Amino acid sequence: MNQAAAQSRIEELKQSLEEWNYQYYVLDNPSVSDQEYDRAMQELIALEQEFPALITLDSPTQRVSGTVSEKFSKYFHTSPMLSLGNAFNYEDLVHFDEQIKELTGLSAIDYTCELKIDGLSISLVYQNHLLVMGATRGDGIAGEDVTTNIKKIKSIPLKVAQPNLIVRGEVYLSLEEFNKINAERAAKDEPLFANPRNAAAGTLRQLDSTIVQKRNLDAFLYYYVNAIEDGIPTQYEALKHLEGLKFKTNKEYQLCHNVDEVWNYIQKYQDLRHQLGYEIDGIVIKVNDFKLYNRIGYTAKNPKWAVAYKFPAEIVTTKLVDIFPSVGRTGKITYNAVLEPVRIAGTIVRAATLHNGDFIIKRDIRIGDYVELKKAGDIIPEVIQPLLDRRPEETVKWTMAKKCPDCANWLEKTDDEVDQYCVNSLCPKKITRGLEHFCSRNAMNIEGVSEKIINRLFDLGYLKSFSDLYLLENYRNEIIELDNFGEKSFQNMIDSINRSKEKSLERLLFALGIRHVGQKTAQLLAKKFQTINAIQNATVEMLSVINDVGPIVATSVVDYFNVPNNVEEISKLINHNVNVKYLKSDSFVVQKLENQRFVITGTLSKPREYFKELIENYGGHVSDSISSKTTYLLAGTDGGSKLLKAAKLNVKIISEIDFINLIEGGE
């Protein structure tokens, strides 16, 4: 076969395979057998191997190829992916409707109601008909480029009829797939996913894209960015347009003409939610007419033209079989309930949190009681109270644990706190939980060191402290012989450990697990003192004067550095060349606009507060008046006198597009 004939056949196969994908994964109505589909796919693979120059991005074979970068790169959304405000009852919806009517001056408003899928928000970018970018929501301004993994979702088209398009939606995992994955993980003695949303989010961020392919993620698309500019006037018509482009939308959406119709829709799906085959945690209500959006406006974080109705917490009854304590990385004791299995919010629950000992005693919860259990959204199931009228006679009052369940050290509890603590620095569970935190994404971001691996290496004696991570290379031969741990996995882990040495001081401070020191406090301390040595020598008075630190946090920091074992551990980290200085380039939030002063004028695409918050999030400052110290004048239409003053003072005037480029490129 010559190249021209091959190209013709390849195009024919691509078209057939994508159409069959659409029928199977979107319409749920397959038109060919699996054997016929597989034959066509194998023929396409063979032709592309023979004529590699004919491989294109829209080929179905590209769903099963490609690798994910070691570290996901950032993608800055062309328009922010905003979160929604919440409504919890009928009165909240009436208030929302009244606000819309007041802002628009209209007496009646149409709403499009859609199921609120409990998944992971994504944005898809198509250029010249092809899918070129798939990104997570992230912080709403910048997400992660997960394009390779997005292409593994077979309901998402690689090519569309429209040349350029940005569409957003939700990646989710069906309950059937979720239960299948957890069954497989249980068989391998791996930790189970708490719920389908966590499983979907964890899957989409896998560095191994073959795992993504095996887990059968799916996606519903629901938002057409710039629809009104493309001549689509309403949300209802935008959904129809997306369906015409062969995107998978959730077919349960409905056009409602008033709040009562919205409420009826909510009641319907509150009753049907567990029959859907996927999890939802509410209903999204959007003003249908796009032309009203700018008139209605935005807050700094939410559009005013939409609201999310959150379903009330579901309450069920089951028997409490046992109560046991567990130890966290700080030594805090949390009590947990073992339950007779019960279905709640679409999943089977066998355990729940009981918080602390005081919680159990005040409610007189006992082993053997029948208890009420609730779970709202993705919150861990929680025992509410015992049902006293069903209490068996043989139950006895529960008492707090006196010793740590892992190291048998005596637990401590101060009079002004409700929590008990294991204060033994050599407690195995404190060490392994602390190591998990140290390696976590927002701390030192060490990949390939999971909870299971930490426990194995701890049991073998290779990993007993943070500094031991930087000695693991000495055990190469022993570790690569372990089950499921080959040369490649080991080297990837070591490479990630070595990269962590270059992290900024605030990441290390957060990673150490100092009590009361979260990400924000760690950054404040690092920025103020610049080195760990300076923090180590700081007094409570010196620390307390920092905004948002205060005496409790200051005392905790000083106490931490007064422990000889902690000081010795930091010395070891320094000896392993772990950075202990503040690096602006690696701060938790990239401060691209630090020390830059902005003034905003004119009409922009979003409210002024939105741009003000964005500037401040990136380290800049916003003032009302222009001076010689102003770095930029961000100008929309009808800029007025500030434009003249900026020109006189040689202040650089930038447009909204220039501003986005400034954030994305830093120039």
VEXLUM-935247 format. One record per residue (C-alpha): x, y, z; residue in three letters. Coordinates in pm, whole numbers, padded with zeros to 5 digits, always signed. Layout:
XYZala ...
This chain:
+00000+00000+00000met +00140+00341-00094asn +00125+00643+00138gln -00172+00804-00039ala -00381+00487-00007ala -00269+00446+00356ala -00373+00802+00438gln -00717+00745+00288ser -00765+00424+00484arg -00633+00582+00806ile -00884+00868+00778glu -01163+00617+00722glu -01060+00412+01026leu -01021+00720+01246lys -01367+00842+01155gln -01525+00502+01224ser -01346+00448+01554leu -01434+00794+01689glu -01797+00748+01587glu -01806+00408+01761trp -01645+00565+02069asn -01913+00834+02071tyr -02192+00577+02038gln -02050+00359+02315tyr -01919+00611+02571tyr -02153+00907+02519val -02478+00768+02379leu -02441+00434+02563asp -02566+00269+02243asn -02289+00064+02077pro -02340-00015+01708ser -02056-00265+01652val -01915-00561+01844ser -01598-00538+02052asp -01428-00767+01802gln -01505-00537+01508glu -01383-00234+01706tyr -01060-00414+01804asp -00996-00524+01444arg -01028-00167+01321ala -00801-00036+01599met -00534-00298+01525gln -00545-00213+01155glu -00503+00158+01235leu -00210+00086+01468ile -00042-00127+01200ala -00085+00140+00931leu +00049+00415+01159glu +00351+00202+01246gln +00420+00153+00875glu +00358+00522+00793phe +00452+00717+01113pro +00434+01050+00928ala +00056+01001+00906leu +00002+00988+01285ile -00207+01288+01398thr -00316+01423+01738leu -00678+01328+01673asp -00600+00962+01607ser -00773+00720+01849pro -00435+00551+01893thr -00314+00862+02075gln -00546+00780+02364arg -00326+00484+02445val +00013+00645+02391ser +00209+00932+02538gly +00371+00985+02874thr +00305+01233+03152val +00581+01466+03262ser +00748+01401+03598glu +00590+01716+03729lys +00271+01866+03588phe +00326+02210+03440ser +00096+02501+03522lys -00170+02618+03282tyr -00320+02964+03327phe -00688+02969+03240his -00790+03231+02985thr -01080+03320+03216ser -01095+03217+03583pro -01273+02900+03689met -01478+03051+03969leu -01644+02860+04251ser -02015+02892+04332leu -02196+03033+04631gly -02418+02790+04822asn -02788+02761+04902ala -02917+02517+05163phe -03295+02559+05165asn -03594+02701+04980tyr -03556+03041+05152glu -03199+03071+05020asp -03326+03008+04666leu -03600+03269+04702val -03339+03518+04824his -03115+03432+04526phe -03407+03483+04285asp -03502+03816+04444glu -03144+03942+04412gln -03135+03846+04043ile -03463+04026+03979lys -03343+04334+04164glu -03014+04347+03971leu -03178+04294+03631thr -03504+04483+03685gly -03697+04184+03548leu -04007+04032+03705ser -03941+03676+03585ala -03617+03482+03533ile -03552+03151+03357asp -03298+02915+03515tyr -03114+02612+03381thr -03081+02347+03651cys -02808+02083+03632glu -02690+01804+03859leu -02382+01898+04061lys -02146+01613+03978ile -01913+01517+04262asp -01590+01505+04064gly -01292+01711+03950leu -01336+02029+03743ser -01148+02046+03412ile -01105+02286+03122ser -01055+02165+02763leu -00901+02380+02490val -00948+02300+02121tyr -00749+02477+01849gln -00787+02405+01478asn -01045+02142+01577his -00796+01944+01791leu -00776+01897+02168leu -00452+02073+02264val -00495+02125+02638met -00673+01958+02928gly -00620+02127+03265ala -00747+02094+03620thr -00919+02384+03795arg -00632+02437+04041gly -00683+02761+04228asp -00919+02890+03959gly -00645+03103+03800ile -00388+02834+03727ala -00439+02459+03702gly -00227+02162+03603glu -00170+02046+03247asp -00305+01689+03247val -00366+01666+02872thr -00212+01321+02830thr -00437+01179+03102asn -00744+01364+02973ile -00697+01189+02638lys -00747+00855+02813lys -01111+00950+02883ile -01290+00800+02587lys -01602+01015+02611ser -01392+01328+02547ile -01347+01390+02173pro -00995+01446+02040leu -01135+01641+01746lys -01448+01855+01712val -01630+02021+01424ala -01577+02371+01565gln -01230+02519+01495pro -01163+02688+01830asn -01337+02618+02156leu -01292+02619+02533ile -01530+02395+02725val -01541+02303+03093arg -01685+02017+03287gly -01636+01752+03552glu -01431+01434+03546val -01595+01166+03757tyr -01586+00797+03837leu -01900+00585+03826ser -01995+00398+04142leu -01946+00068+03958glu -01586+00158+03865glu -01521+00301+04212phe -01630-00021+04383asn -01425-00225+04136lys -01109-00019+04202ile -01149-00041+04580asn -01203-00418+04559ala -00876-00449+04364glu -00693-00226+04614arg -00829-00425+04908ala -00703-00748+04747ala -00354-00592+04725lys -00373-00461+05084asp -00359-00103+04954glu -00543+00192+05119pro -00897+00233+04989leu -01023+00552+04829phe -01265+00738+05057ala -01510+00824+04779asn -01539+00842+04398pro -01435+01209+04385arg -01105+01140+04563asn -01048+00843+04336ala -01115+01052+04024ala -00888+01334+04139ala -00610+01093+04234gly -00641+00911+03903thr -00631+01222+03686leu -00308+01332+03857arg -00133+00998+03806gln +00212+01024+03648leu +00159+00678+03501asp -00106+00729+03233ser -00164+00354+03196thr -00329+00364+03540ile -00561+00638+03415val -00659+00426+03120gln -00739+00122+03336lys -00966+00313+03574arg -01225+00420+03315asn -01275+00782+03413leu -01564+00964+03250asp -01661+01329+03204ala -01969+01549+03172phe -01920+01886+02998leu -02144+02174+03103tyr -01992+02515+03030tyr -01911+02671+02695tyr -01667+02957+02751val -01740+03258+02526asn -02067+03105+02408ala -02234+03445+02375ile -01953+03573+02150glu -02021+03274+01926asp -02389+03361+01898gly -02531+03122+02160ile -02764+03323+02386pro -02850+03085+02673thr -02706+02810+02890gln -02977+02569+02777tyr -02885+02625+02411glu -02513+02603+02496ala -02567+02253+02636leu -02754+02155+02319lys -02467+02298+02112his -02211+02092+02306leu -02418+01781+02243glu -02416+01867+01872gly -02035+01875+01888leu -02051+01520+02038lys -01952+01617+02389phe -02107+01414+02668lys -02340+01629+02876thr -02549+01519+03171asn -02894+01469+03020lys -03076+01540+03346glu -03063+01920+03298tyr -03389+02115+03283gln -03507+02464+03195leu -03711+02611+03482cys -03920+02929+03459his -03939+03019+03828asn -03810+02924+04173val -04093+02680+04239asp -03999+02480+03929glu -03636+02488+04048val -03745+02357+04389trp -03946+02075+04231asn -03639+01977+04027tyr -03428+01972+04344ile -03679+01756+04529gln -03694+01513+04238lys -03320+01450+04231tyr -03281+01452+04605gln -03498+01139+04593asp -03335+00991+04280leu -02970+01070+04351arg -02876+00717+04461his -03022+00565+04144gln -02796+00758+03906leu -02486+00537+03908gly -02258+00831+03997tyr -02239+01067+04292glu -02394+01413+04303ile -02387+01645+04602asp -02637+01906+04493gly -02793+02103+04208ile -02641+02394+04014val -02886+02671+03926ile -02777+02919+03655lys -02952+03219+03507val -03030+03095+03158asn -02983+03420+02962asp -02611+03495+02904phe -02684+03861+02825lys -02780+03916+03189leu -02449+03794+03331tyr -02253+04118+03316asn -02550+04309+03457arg -02578+04066+03747ile -02200+04064+03801gly -01953+03878+04019tyr -01811+03883+04367thr -01436+03837+04407ala -01477+03458+04406lys -01825+03373+04276asn -02054+03462+03988pro -02377+03617+04119lys -02577+03459+03836trp -02539+03101+03964ala -02572+02917+04293val -02515+02559+04411ala -02790+02403+04618tyr -02623+02159+04859lys -02817+01853+04963phe -02867+01824+05340pro -02657+01571+05527ala -02800+01223+05494glu -02860+01056+05831ile -02874+00678+05875val -02876+00439+06171thr -02638+00150+06233thr -02472-00040+06518lys -02143+00076+06673leu -01928-00238+06702val -01609-00093+06851asp -01421+00227+06939ile -01046+00253+06887phe -00787+00534+06906pro -00539+00628+06632ser -00232+00851+06640val -00165+01143+06404gly +00169+01295+06306arg +00157+01548+06593thr +00071+01273+06841gly -00294+01379+06862lys -00530+01094+06944ile -00842+01059+06730thr -01112+00810+06822tyr -01281+00609+06549asn -01593+00398+06533ala -01617+00053+06378val -01970+00015+06240leu -02193-00250+06097glu -02179-00174+05722pro -02443+00076+05610val -02505+00261+05283arg -02488+00638+05306ile -02458+00898+05029ala -02413+00621+04773gly -02125+00434+04938thr -02092+00157+05198ile -01955+00292+05527val -01785+00070+05786arg -01607+00332+05998ala -01658+00689+06115ala -01484+00954+06323thr -01568+01014+06688leu -01322+01306+06717his -01187+01310+07073asn -01263+01148+07406gly -01466+01444+07534asp -01697+01414+07232phe -01774+01050+07318ile -01818+01107+07691ile -02045+01413+07657lys -02277+01217+07426arg -02244+00898+07634asp -02168+00693+07321ile -02105+00327+07404arg -01985+00017+07222ile -02297-00178+07121gly -02515+00132+07080asp -02727+00199+06775tyr -02610+00539+06651val -02710+00805+06403glu -02451+00867+06133leu -02424+01155+05889lys -02215+01239+05586lys -02245+01561+05389ala -02061+01583+05056gly -01710+01443+05084asp -01688+01489+05461ile -01575+01184+05659ile -01876+01004+05810pro -01948+01125+06163glu -02137+00967+06449val -02396+01219+06575ile -02551+01055+06880gln -02665+00722+07027pro -03028+00612+07012leu -03096+00569+07384leu -03432+00398+07333asp -03250+00119+07143arg -02955+00083+07383arg -02885-00281+07483pro -02880-00340+07859glu -02530-00489+07861glu -02354-00171+07737thr -02111+00000+07975val -01982+00356+07993lys -01684+00416+07767trp -01353+00545+07907thr -01063+00718+07734met -00744+00535+07646ala -00462+00596+07891lys -00175+00476+07674lys -00076+00528+07311cys -00212+00243+07096pro +00117+00223+06903asp +00399+00277+07152cys +00216+00223+07487ala +00353+00555+07615asn +00128+00741+07862trp -00098+00994+07690leu -00108+01356+07803glu -00397+01602+07810lys -00388+01959+07939thr -00682+02115+08122asp -00747+02376+07851asp -00755+02128+07559glu -00995+01851+07461val -00736+01639+07278asp -00498+01378+07417gln -00143+01353+07285tyr +00131+01094+07267cys +00444+01295+07346val +00689+01013+07272asn +00911+01140+06988ser +01000+00776+06905leu +00637+00663+06865cys +00633+00457+06541pro +00300+00594+06419lys +00402+00955+06484lys +00719+00893+06285ile +00549+00730+05985thr +00265+00985+05977arg +00522+01263+06005gly +00715+01115+05714leu +00397+01103+05505glu +00343+01472+05577his +00707+01558+05507phe +00682+01395+05162cys +00338+01538+05078ser +00279+01762+04780arg +00250+02091+04970asn +00552+02011+05186ala +00868+01869+05023met +00672+01717+04734asn +00862+01387+04724ile +00693+01159+04473glu +00704+00780+04486gly +00712+00763+04868val +00362+00643+04956ser +00220+00551+05296glu +00272+00183+05215lys +00637+00234+05113ile +00708+00444+05423ile +00569+00171+05647asn +00772-00099+05472arg +01097+00099+05486leu +01028+00190+05850phe +00972-00175+05945asp +01298-00271+05770leu +01485-00004+05966gly +01586+00204+05662tyr +01362+00501+05738leu +01323+00630+06096lys +01346+01008+06048ser +01325+01284+05787phe +01702+01283+05738ser +01697+00909+05664asp +01518+00986+05337leu +01843+01133+05210tyr +02031+00812+05296leu +01799+00569+05115leu +02032+00553+04815glu +02269+00359+05038asn +02014+00075+05044tyr +01962+00054+04667arg +02036-00319+04633asn +01815-00415+04926glu +01518-00195+04828ile +01500-00288+04460ile +01464-00652+04565glu +01139-00575+04750leu +00805-00674+04594asp +00671-00416+04346asn +00990-00211+04375phe +01227-00226+04077gly +01524-00022+03961glu +01310+00236+03779lys +01076+00295+04075ser +01372+00327+04309phe +01554+00574+04083gln +01242+00787+04037asn +01205+00801+04416met +01571+00898+04467ile +01551+01165+04196asp +01246+01318+04366ser +01418+01305+04707ile +01721+01485+04562asn +01500+01750+04399arg +01340+01818+04737ser +01675+01947+04865lys +01619+02260+04656glu +01282+02353+04808lys +01239+02687+04979ser +01253+02727+05358leu +00877+02763+05405glu +00821+02417+05256arg +01070+02267+05500leu +00909+02450+05795leu +00568+02317+05696phe +00713+01968+05635ala +00864+01948+05984leu +00514+01932+06128gly +00558+02200+06394ile +00231+02228+06582arg +00011+02521+06470his +00246+02597+06174val +00049+02561+05853gly +00145+02675+05505gln +00061+03041+05558lys +00246+03067+05890thr +00546+02883+05744ala +00564+03135+05463gln +00535+03431+05700leu +00818+03296+05915leu +01042+03212+05619ala +00992+03550+05457lys +01055+03736+05782lys +01363+03546+05908phe +01505+03417+05575gln +01698+03122+05732thr +01613+02835+05966ile +01898+02938+06194asn +01736+03279+06248ala +01401+03115+06329ile +01575+02871+06563gln +01723+03160+06760asn +01405+03370+06767ala +01227+03436+07096thr +00854+03421+07164val +00851+03802+07168glu +01025+03827+06829met +00783+03578+06673leu +00466+03716+06831ser +00496+04058+06668val +00454+03906+06319ile +00103+03957+06184asn -00112+03640+06206asp +00141+03454+06422val +00056+03541+06782gly +00175+03397+07116pro +00032+03043+07079ile +00207+02979+06749val +00521+03159+06870ala +00540+02940+07181thr +00492+02627+06971ser +00780+02726+06739val +01015+02805+07029val +00921+02480+07205asp +00996+02282+06889tyr +01348+02422+06858phe +01413+02367+07229asn +01393+01989+07179val +01749+01852+07128pro +01629+01572+06894asn +01465+01829+06665asn +01779+02046+06653val +01990+01739+06579glu +01754+01635+06297glu +01778+01978+06134ile +02158+01959+06154ser +02143+01626+05971lys +01920+01776+05701leu +02171+02058+05656ile +02453+01804+05630asn +02254+01633+05352his +02249+01968+05164asn +01879+02032+05220val +01817+02402+05160asn +01728+02600+05475val +01698+02946+05317lys +01398+03138+05182tyr +01380+03121+04803leu +01124+03354+04649lys +01103+03144+04333ser +00977+02837+04524asp +00725+02996+04759ser +00383+02833+04799phe +00225+03109+04589val +00440+03243+04309val +00486+03612+04388gln +00518+03728+04027lys +00391+04078+04107leu +00585+04132+04429glu +00673+04500+04496asn +00467+04608+04194gln +00198+04872+04243arg -00122+04881+04036phe -00403+05127+03981val -00720+05006+03806ile -00942+05223+03589thr -01221+05186+03337gly -01456+04897+03261thr -01302+04549+03251leu -01452+04206+03179ser -01481+04132+03552lys -01551+04350+03857pro -01261+04557+03990arg -01250+04349+04310glu -01169+04042+04104tyr -00855+04201+03957phe -00760+04351+04293lys -00767+04008+04458glu -00574+03854+04169leu -00300+04117+04194ile -00271+04072+04570glu -00263+03692+04536asn +00046+03729+04320tyr +00217+03964+04564gly +00126+04302+04413gly -00041+04608+04569his -00343+04806+04451val -00404+05173+04526ser -00673+05421+04422asp -00451+05702+04297ser -00159+05720+04056ile +00181+05842+04173ser +00540+05813+04059ser +00557+05486+04258lys +00283+05322+04046thr +00418+05040+03830thr +00116+04980+03605tyr -00221+05134+03525leu -00456+04849+03435leu -00702+05021+03201ala -01032+04905+03059gly -01267+05107+02840thr -01356+05464+02947asp -01038+05502+03152gly -01087+05875+03214gly -00841+06116+03374ser -00616+05847+03520lys -00495+05770+03170leu -00373+06127+03128leu -00203+06129+03468lys -00034+05795+03397ala +00099+05932+03069ala +00237+06242+03241lys +00416+06034+03506leu +00542+05778+03252asn +00347+05500+03425val +00307+05200+03196lys -00054+05153+03081ile -00159+04792+03022ile -00477+04627+02893ser -00652+04327+03043glu -00479+04100+02790ile -00141+04254+02880asp -00221+04186+03246phe -00297+03816+03185ile +00024+03786+02983asn +00209+03950+03272leu +00087+03682+03510ile +00144+03396+03267glu +00482+03503+03140gly +00607+03721+03421gly +00724+03991+03179glu 
